[in-house]
Amino acid sequence: MSVSEEEIAFARDLFSGLGPLTTRKMMGGLCLYCDGVIFALLYSDGSLWLKGAGAMQARMQSEGWPRWAYQRAGGKPVAMPYWRLPDSALDDPDEAVELARNSLKYLS
């Protein structure tokens, strides 16, 4: 399953306040970039995940954001450096952009 054009348009619109964005489809999902730095993923189920590092990662963990993890073939879980964007940010582009800017500070 891949992301739909409507989901891509939603994600681009949600983060449009960051400035020019680029995207790249990968493994059924979509990577979102700002100034060449990947900061978010749009997963094939339509969920948005923000990349965390530094103090932003600590904030995501302390606020209980769900972390993206998958199960390896051998049964060992692997946690990725992405946390699910809170529902409140999905309804508020200003909040989504603020969170993305905070993430980008530690990714650049």
Secondary structure, 3 states (H helix, E strand, C coil): CCCCHHHHHHHHHHCHHHCCEEEEEECCEEEEEECCEEEEEECCCCCEEEECCHHHHHHHHHCCCCEEEEECCCCCEEEEEEEECCHHHHCCHHHHHHHHHHHHHHHC
